[in-house]
Amino acid sequence: MAFAAHDTHVANRLLAALPHDDRARLSPHLELIDWPLRLPLNQAGAVIDYAYFPISGLASIVAYMSDGTAVEMGLVGRDGMLGVPALFGSGVASHTAFVQGEGSALRIAATALREELARGGALHQLLSRYAEFCLADVGQLAACNALHPLSARCARWLLRARDGLGSDRFGLTHEFLAMMLGVRRAGVTVAANGLREAGLIEYQNGQMTILDGPKLEAAACECYGFVVRERDRLLPPT
Ligand SMILES: [Zn+2]
């Protein structure tokens, strides 16, 4: 179904930043789809058929090791787009992506997106800057995973999820959070309990609630602030 509702398109930060004419040209190619939990989106080594602009859900890009362990290397919500490698060269995914927070997204065929990009103009400029942001984000994440303590990384991840979903409350299991942070469940439980005992979050029946955003930011490592500054430097304001 081609979706033309103006308010749906502007729920995504990137689409909202496009001039009206550019968004109108893209509109017939955008299809609103549900994002159920764990829906596979990209498979490592496979051609990327679609790029996704999340409306209310969250996608994780995950690196799997040969022993089955995994760690998240990207988190994409309504402030981004999943499928950046589809914009370049081979169009093949290097890593696997799936839905990590259920919701909805607008998808566009990679071929249609590339044709639109080839026109140059606002979309090309916007997605080039978004790709630059993704490079900064993944580089900082590599440093963060190597240098920063788990509880600060846990706080950083929760804040990124909040920003991507646009909500202080979201479904999350400890197993999932452990996988996202590349650690054992027991470790992430200790980290989350520390944040809860400090009154920063509440966690009940698989629902995470951020109670005190500013204090959670203070508990997070510097990487959260770095990425927010890079996002605001490179992307248009909301
Ligand atoms: Zn960090």
Boltz pocket constraint, residues with backbone or C-beta under 6 A from the ligand:
constraints:
  - pocket:
      binder: B
      contacts: [[A, 140], [A, 143], [A, 144], [A, 145], [A, 148], [A, 152], [A, 153], [A, 156], [A, 221], [A, 222], [A, 223], [A, 224]]
      max_distance: 6.0
